[in-house]
Amino acid sequence: MRYLPIGELADKARVRASALRYWEERGLLPGARREGGPEYGPRPQSAGSP
């Protein structure tokens, strides 16, 4: 799975990007990568995860 820019994810989900940011702030979505802007994708596995 590739990471999606927030605008592309918002378009695919048919919601506003601001809604995604709000849900992230509230803990309803995992945090986004922010190297060149927020991108959403698979959660990284931590060393202790199965």
C-alpha positions in Angstrom: 0.0 0.0 0.0 1.3 3.4 -0.9 0.9 6.6 1.1 -1.6 9.1 -0.1 -1.5 12.9 0.1 -4.3 14.2 2.3 -6.1 15.8 -0.6 -6.1 12.6 -2.6 -7.3 10.6 0.4 -10.0 13.2 1.0 -11.2 12.9 -2.6 -11.3 9.1 -2.5 -13.2 9.1 0.8 -15.5 12.0 -0.4 -14.7 14.1 2.7 -12.9 17.4 3.2 -9.2 17.3 4.1 -10.1 19.4 7.2 -12.3 16.6 8.4 -9.3 14.2 8.1 -7.1 16.6 10.1 -9.9 17.0 12.7 -10.3 13.2 13.1 -6.5 12.8 13.4 -6.5 15.5 16.2 -9.2 13.6 18.0 -7.3 10.3 17.8 -9.8 8.7 15.4 -7.1 8.4 12.6 -3.5 7.4 13.1 -1.0 10.2 12.7 0.2 11.1 9.2 3.7 11.2 7.8 4.7 14.8 7.2 7.9 14.8 5.1 6.5 16.8 2.2 3.0 17.3 3.6 0.6 15.0 5.4 0.3 11.5 3.9 -1.8 8.7 5.1 -1.0 5.0 4.7 -0.3 1.8 6.5 0.8 2.0 10.2 4.5 1.1 10.7 5.0 -2.0 12.8 6.9 -1.3 16.1 9.6 -3.7 17.2 7.4 -5.3 19.9 4.4 -5.8 17.6 3.4 -9.3 16.4 
